[in-house]
Amino acid sequence: MIIKNSIKLFLVISSIGMLLASCGSDDGDSGPLGPDSNITVETINISGTYTGDDAISIGSDGSLYVSHLASAAGTTIFKVSPDGTSTAFASGLTAPMGHVFNSSNSLFVAFNGPTIIAEITEDGTVSTFLEDSKFQGGSFAIDSDGNLYHTVFKTNKIFKITPDKVVTEIASGGPLSVTFGIALDDENNIYAANFSDGRINKITQAGEVTTIATLPTRIGYLIYANGQLYATGFTDHNIYTVQLDGTFSVLIGTGQSGTVDGVGASVSFASPNGIAASADGKTLYVTQKDFSIRKLTLE
Protein backbone atom coordinates (compact mmCIF):
# COMPACT_ATOMS: atom_id res chain seq x y z
CA MET A 1 0.00 0.00 0.00
CA ILE A 2 1.28 3.47 -0.84
CA ILE A 3 1.23 5.79 2.14
CA LYS A 4 0.62 9.47 1.49
CA ASN A 5 3.22 11.82 2.85
CA SER A 6 4.08 15.45 2.56
CA ILE A 7 6.14 16.07 -0.54
CA LYS A 8 7.82 19.33 -1.34
CA LEU A 9 7.36 21.08 -4.65
CA PHE A 10 8.72 19.07 -7.53
CA LEU A 11 12.21 20.55 -7.84
CA VAL A 12 12.21 20.43 -11.58
CA ILE A 13 8.77 21.87 -12.22
CA SER A 14 9.57 24.73 -9.87
CA SER A 15 11.72 26.31 -12.53
CA ILE A 16 9.59 25.66 -15.59
CA GLY A 17 9.27 29.34 -16.41
CA MET A 18 12.90 29.60 -17.50
CA LEU A 19 13.06 28.79 -21.19
CA LEU A 20 16.56 27.91 -22.29
CA ALA A 21 16.43 30.01 -25.43
CA SER A 22 20.08 29.44 -26.19
CA CYS A 23 19.54 25.72 -26.77
CA GLY A 24 19.52 24.55 -30.37
CA SER A 25 19.95 21.41 -32.39
CA ASP A 26 23.44 19.99 -32.60
CA ASP A 27 22.57 18.00 -35.69
CA GLY A 28 19.09 19.06 -36.76
CA ASP A 29 16.95 21.88 -37.99
CA SER A 30 14.51 23.41 -35.54
CA GLY A 31 12.07 24.16 -38.36
CA PRO A 32 9.39 26.86 -38.44
CA LEU A 33 6.88 27.33 -35.68
CA GLY A 34 3.26 26.68 -36.53
CA PRO A 35 3.83 24.34 -39.47
CA ASP A 36 1.32 24.39 -42.29
CA SER A 37 -0.01 20.86 -42.00
CA ASN A 38 -3.24 18.90 -42.07
CA ILE A 39 -2.93 17.78 -38.45
CA THR A 40 -6.23 18.26 -36.64
CA VAL A 41 -6.17 19.07 -32.93
CA GLU A 42 -9.15 19.01 -30.60
CA THR A 43 -9.57 19.25 -26.85
CA ILE A 44 -11.32 16.18 -25.44
CA ASN A 45 -14.60 16.94 -23.71
CA ILE A 46 -14.22 15.31 -20.29
CA SER A 47 -17.13 14.74 -17.92
CA GLY A 48 -16.73 13.97 -14.24
CA THR A 49 -13.94 14.96 -11.88
CA TYR A 50 -10.63 15.26 -13.70
CA THR A 51 -7.35 17.00 -12.83
CA GLY A 52 -4.82 15.00 -14.83
CA ASP A 53 -1.72 16.95 -15.81
CA ASP A 54 1.21 14.57 -16.22
CA ALA A 55 1.92 11.15 -17.78
CA ILE A 56 -0.64 9.55 -20.09
CA SER A 57 -0.98 5.92 -21.19
CA ILE A 58 -3.56 4.18 -23.36
CA GLY A 59 -5.27 1.07 -22.01
CA SER A 60 -6.29 -1.98 -24.01
CA ASP A 61 -9.88 -0.70 -24.12
CA GLY A 62 -8.84 2.67 -25.54
CA SER A 63 -9.24 4.51 -22.24
CA LEU A 64 -6.69 7.15 -21.30
CA TYR A 65 -4.90 6.93 -17.95
CA VAL A 66 -3.47 10.21 -16.66
CA SER A 67 -1.45 11.05 -13.56
CA HIS A 68 -2.32 14.01 -11.37
CA LEU A 69 1.10 15.25 -10.25
CA ALA A 70 0.18 18.87 -9.42
CA SER A 71 3.67 19.91 -8.33
CA ALA A 72 4.02 16.80 -6.17
CA ALA A 73 0.68 17.28 -4.40
CA GLY A 74 -1.42 14.97 -6.59
CA THR A 75 -2.91 11.72 -5.36
CA THR A 76 -4.81 10.19 -8.28
CA ILE A 77 -4.50 8.47 -11.63
CA PHE A 78 -7.60 9.17 -13.68
CA LYS A 79 -9.22 6.92 -16.26
CA VAL A 80 -10.90 8.72 -19.15
CA SER A 81 -13.08 6.37 -21.18
CA PRO A 82 -13.48 6.71 -24.95
CA ASP A 83 -16.76 8.60 -24.40
CA GLY A 84 -14.93 11.18 -22.23
CA THR A 85 -16.17 10.01 -18.82
CA SER A 86 -13.52 10.47 -16.12
CA THR A 87 -13.24 8.29 -13.03
CA ALA A 88 -10.53 7.76 -10.42
CA PHE A 89 -8.65 4.63 -11.49
CA ALA A 90 -6.39 4.70 -8.41
CA SER A 91 -6.36 7.20 -5.57
CA GLY A 92 -4.58 7.75 -2.26
CA LEU A 93 -1.26 7.83 -4.10
CA THR A 94 1.65 10.20 -3.50
CA ALA A 95 2.57 12.33 -6.50
CA PRO A 96 2.18 9.77 -9.32
CA MET A 97 4.35 10.47 -12.35
CA GLY A 98 5.35 8.30 -15.33
CA HIS A 99 3.63 4.99 -16.04
CA VAL A 100 3.38 2.24 -18.61
CA PHE A 101 1.19 -0.82 -19.24
CA ASN A 102 2.57 -4.33 -19.64
CA SER A 103 1.03 -7.06 -21.80
CA SER A 104 -1.16 -8.19 -18.88
CA ASN A 105 -2.70 -4.72 -18.59
CA SER A 106 -1.00 -3.93 -15.30
CA LEU A 107 0.11 -0.32 -14.98
CA PHE A 108 3.57 0.35 -13.52
CA VAL A 109 3.89 3.77 -11.87
CA ALA A 110 6.73 5.95 -10.55
CA PHE A 111 6.30 8.57 -7.83
CA ASN A 112 7.88 11.84 -6.80
CA GLY A 113 8.66 10.88 -3.24
CA PRO A 114 8.09 7.22 -2.35
CA THR A 115 11.02 5.05 -3.44
CA ILE A 116 8.85 2.43 -5.03
CA ILE A 117 7.48 1.23 -8.32
CA ALA A 118 3.79 0.42 -7.97
CA GLU A 119 1.79 -2.09 -9.97
CA ILE A 120 -1.90 -1.35 -10.50
CA THR A 121 -4.12 -4.09 -11.88
CA GLU A 122 -7.07 -3.55 -14.23
CA ASP A 123 -9.49 -3.23 -11.32
CA GLY A 124 -7.40 -0.47 -9.69
CA THR A 125 -5.76 -2.61 -7.01
CA VAL A 126 -2.44 -1.03 -6.01
CA SER A 127 0.57 -3.00 -4.79
CA THR A 128 4.29 -2.42 -4.52
CA PHE A 129 6.08 -4.10 -7.40
CA LEU A 130 9.55 -3.08 -6.24
CA GLU A 131 10.92 -0.89 -3.46
CA ASP A 132 14.45 0.44 -3.59
CA SER A 133 16.11 3.70 -2.55
CA LYS A 134 17.37 4.01 -6.14
CA PHE A 135 13.84 4.76 -7.34
CA GLN A 136 12.36 8.20 -6.79
CA GLY A 137 10.53 9.87 -9.64
CA GLY A 138 10.75 9.41 -13.37
CA SER A 139 9.13 7.54 -16.21
CA PHE A 140 9.07 4.19 -18.02
CA ALA A 141 9.32 2.42 -21.33
CA ILE A 142 8.73 -1.31 -21.78
CA ASP A 143 10.02 -3.81 -24.33
CA SER A 144 8.31 -6.86 -25.86
CA ASP A 145 9.80 -9.12 -23.17
CA GLY A 146 8.26 -7.07 -20.38
CA ASN A 147 11.51 -5.43 -19.27
CA LEU A 148 10.99 -1.97 -17.80
CA TYR A 149 13.36 0.91 -18.54
CA HIS A 150 13.16 3.53 -15.81
CA THR A 151 14.54 7.06 -15.71
CA VAL A 152 15.25 8.50 -12.26
CA PHE A 153 15.48 12.25 -12.73
CA LYS A 154 16.85 13.02 -9.26
CA THR A 155 20.00 10.93 -9.79
CA ASN A 156 20.24 11.06 -13.61
CA LYS A 157 20.22 7.29 -13.95
CA ILE A 158 18.48 4.78 -16.18
CA PHE A 159 17.67 1.28 -14.94
CA LYS A 160 16.52 -1.91 -16.62
CA ILE A 161 14.15 -4.01 -14.53
CA THR A 162 13.21 -7.51 -15.61
CA PRO A 163 9.75 -9.02 -14.89
CA ASP A 164 11.36 -11.07 -12.10
CA LYS A 165 12.70 -7.83 -10.56
CA VAL A 166 16.38 -8.03 -11.48
CA VAL A 167 17.65 -4.44 -11.59
CA THR A 168 20.56 -3.31 -13.78
CA GLU A 169 21.90 0.23 -14.09
CA ILE A 170 22.11 1.01 -17.82
CA ALA A 171 23.49 4.57 -17.75
CA SER A 172 24.34 7.32 -15.32
CA GLY A 173 25.54 10.93 -15.40
CA GLY A 174 27.39 12.41 -18.36
CA PRO A 175 24.91 14.17 -20.66
CA LEU A 176 21.99 12.86 -18.58
CA SER A 177 20.59 15.86 -16.69
CA VAL A 178 17.18 15.77 -15.01
CA THR A 179 16.44 12.92 -17.40
CA PHE A 180 12.76 12.18 -17.56
CA GLY A 181 10.99 11.15 -20.77
CA ILE A 182 12.03 7.77 -22.18
CA ALA A 183 11.24 5.67 -25.26
CA LEU A 184 12.49 2.56 -27.07
CA ASP A 185 12.91 2.15 -30.82
CA ASP A 186 12.39 -1.07 -32.79
CA GLU A 187 15.93 -2.21 -31.94
CA ASN A 188 15.47 -1.52 -28.22
CA ASN A 189 17.79 1.45 -28.30
CA ILE A 190 16.82 3.79 -25.48
CA TYR A 191 16.05 7.48 -25.98
CA ALA A 192 15.92 9.66 -22.89
CA ALA A 193 15.05 13.36 -22.73
CA ASN A 194 16.52 15.90 -20.34
CA PHE A 195 13.97 18.23 -18.80
CA SER A 196 16.74 20.62 -17.79
CA ASP A 197 18.30 21.46 -21.15
CA GLY A 198 16.26 19.88 -23.95
CA ARG A 199 18.79 17.20 -24.84
CA ILE A 200 17.65 13.88 -26.25
CA ASN A 201 20.17 11.14 -25.59
CA LYS A 202 20.45 7.75 -27.27
CA ILE A 203 21.57 4.91 -25.01
CA THR A 204 22.47 1.51 -26.38
CA GLN A 205 21.81 -1.69 -24.45
CA ALA A 206 25.55 -1.67 -23.67
CA GLY A 207 25.13 1.71 -21.96
CA GLU A 208 26.79 3.93 -24.57
CA VAL A 209 25.28 7.43 -24.35
CA THR A 210 25.18 9.90 -27.25
CA THR A 211 23.31 13.18 -27.49
CA ILE A 212 21.46 13.16 -30.82
CA ALA A 213 19.56 16.45 -30.55
CA THR A 214 19.01 19.47 -28.33
CA LEU A 215 15.54 20.97 -28.53
CA PRO A 216 15.05 24.67 -27.66
CA THR A 217 12.73 23.82 -24.79
CA ARG A 218 12.40 21.78 -21.66
CA ILE A 219 11.00 18.40 -22.60
CA GLY A 220 8.13 16.80 -20.73
CA TYR A 221 7.65 13.28 -22.07
CA LEU A 222 8.89 11.33 -25.07
CA ILE A 223 7.42 8.50 -27.17
CA TYR A 224 8.43 6.44 -30.20
CA ALA A 225 5.89 5.85 -32.98
CA ASN A 226 5.84 5.82 -36.77
CA GLY A 227 9.60 5.27 -36.85
CA GLN A 228 10.37 8.53 -35.06
CA LEU A 229 10.24 10.24 -31.69
CA TYR A 230 7.61 12.70 -30.52
CA ALA A 231 8.45 15.10 -27.68
CA THR A 232 6.44 17.69 -25.79
CA GLY A 233 7.96 21.17 -25.58
CA PHE A 234 6.92 22.02 -22.03
CA THR A 235 8.23 25.56 -22.00
CA ASP A 236 7.85 26.60 -25.64
CA HIS A 237 4.39 25.05 -26.05
CA ASN A 238 5.14 22.99 -29.16
CA ILE A 239 5.04 19.32 -30.14
CA TYR A 240 8.21 18.09 -31.86
CA THR A 241 9.15 15.25 -34.14
CA VAL A 242 12.70 13.94 -33.79
CA GLN A 243 14.19 11.58 -36.34
CA LEU A 244 16.53 8.88 -35.05
CA ASP A 245 19.47 10.68 -36.70
CA GLY A 246 18.72 13.72 -34.51
CA THR A 247 17.01 15.91 -37.11
CA PHE A 248 14.04 17.61 -35.48
CA SER A 249 11.24 20.00 -36.31
CA VAL A 250 8.07 21.42 -34.80
CA LEU A 251 5.22 19.06 -35.61
CA ILE A 252 2.59 21.56 -34.54
CA GLY A 253 2.23 24.61 -32.31
CA THR A 254 2.52 28.37 -32.57
CA GLY A 255 5.09 28.65 -29.80
CA GLN A 256 2.65 30.78 -27.80
CA SER A 257 0.85 29.44 -24.75
CA GLY A 258 -2.82 28.78 -25.41
CA THR A 259 -5.41 26.06 -25.93
CA VAL A 260 -6.58 26.67 -29.47
CA ASP A 261 -8.00 23.79 -31.48
CA GLY A 262 -8.08 23.57 -35.25
CA VAL A 263 -5.95 22.48 -38.16
CA GLY A 264 -2.31 23.25 -38.85
CA ALA A 265 -0.72 26.60 -38.14
CA SER A 266 -3.46 28.05 -35.93
CA VAL A 267 -3.18 25.40 -33.21
CA SER A 268 -1.62 26.27 -29.86
CA PHE A 269 -0.71 24.36 -26.70
CA ALA A 270 -0.23 25.37 -23.07
CA SER A 271 2.68 23.57 -21.41
CA PRO A 272 2.14 20.21 -23.14
CA ASN A 273 3.52 17.45 -20.97
CA GLY A 274 2.48 13.79 -21.25
CA ILE A 275 2.18 12.17 -24.66
CA ALA A 276 0.90 8.81 -25.92
CA ALA A 277 0.25 7.31 -29.36
CA SER A 278 -2.50 4.98 -30.54
CA ALA A 279 -1.43 1.50 -31.63
CA ASP A 280 -1.62 2.46 -35.32
CA GLY A 281 0.32 5.69 -34.74
CA LYS A 282 -2.37 7.83 -36.35
CA THR A 283 -3.48 9.59 -33.17
CA LEU A 284 -1.50 11.30 -30.42
CA TYR A 285 -2.85 12.32 -27.02
CA VAL A 286 -1.17 15.13 -25.08
CA THR A 287 -1.80 16.31 -21.52
CA GLN A 288 -1.45 19.93 -20.48
CA LYS A 289 -0.88 21.67 -17.17
CA ASP A 290 -4.33 23.27 -17.46
CA PHE A 291 -5.89 19.82 -16.88
CA SER A 292 -6.91 19.22 -20.47
CA ILE A 293 -6.18 16.45 -22.97
CA ARG A 294 -5.51 17.33 -26.60
CA LYS A 295 -6.15 14.82 -29.37
CA LEU A 296 -3.95 15.10 -32.47
CA THR A 297 -5.17 13.30 -35.59
CA LEU A 298 -2.19 12.83 -37.89
CA GLU A 299 -4.11 11.38 -40.85
Steps between C-alpha positions, in 0.01 A plus 500: 500500500628847416495732798439868435760735636586863471706562190668826420454675169636299212849648469500488126156644436580786735715658234287435194468868418863526391516419131850412390487710186865443424446128442498383140543186298849358479413301191152606393286782377256653745256575218232770492249547776138435415557266206249505218367147529177304493531388862170548681506581871202494733458524875325193641172576673538337842209443737540423868779599736831530318828674587753300300810695402793262459571158344244340269466137390242326283329189635398195300141628489604837358460684830755764594679478835643828629702584810413796719842624612408862583849604609535189716166548677290269281351175623310347208531328165190570295338275242332680211282265297460534123172689555683758717376383841765546770528282809771447761688187393726507808503750784678555831832508316791737560592713200461244218717570197600283202328169429475225243281194437638149460346227284281387792346847529670579829611861532846567646532842665784718632457762772658827603578404856443134589793283391283238341363380171131419535300249300131574447278226362205554265258532791709776663664286768832658600801303622872558527679332212847602616637719778853633487666826604626531141147575380352844555317667215522454127338313216494165319525323169441127455629250245329195347649274769346705779825664611448846647737788426480762773638853510571644845523875453637577847815291447524513118498123466326249277419150624385181332263290709406150392154349572661295779634824654868480408627859489791613281634854469521578127638856507585775743620861492685648204252676270208369708360800689159491668426215261132426484323397179604162359421290192625189319542459125448178303854386585454569872732797492403734782423869450487718809413870516647754739245733654777739601656584164296342220753232411386168359752226566528161332612216726590160363434180693874502578458838671666722239349850522490747210313828476315498167310829527445802722153650480451870587268415787467296813360162406213340687452148366624305200353217290601294197246441222495497121876445492577826679487671837237746617584740784299759689652848521396585855631854503462604136154345459575294189490133402817377328594216272855369535649264245734230629794680335425804719329719240203670663220739417183642651215264419237750607464805723529876474757528777256713700320366805133434434241228448383561146358212299492478123713391209864577431659835571226645721528235772656587835591309816548601863791320666446164327638224717396134472470338159372164374435350156225267382607152391481596131694823558231714339389676818698671775365602840668781694437618856535862604557674831155660471344155558398440141573223250567588137436249223720528190378320188798453270308355204 
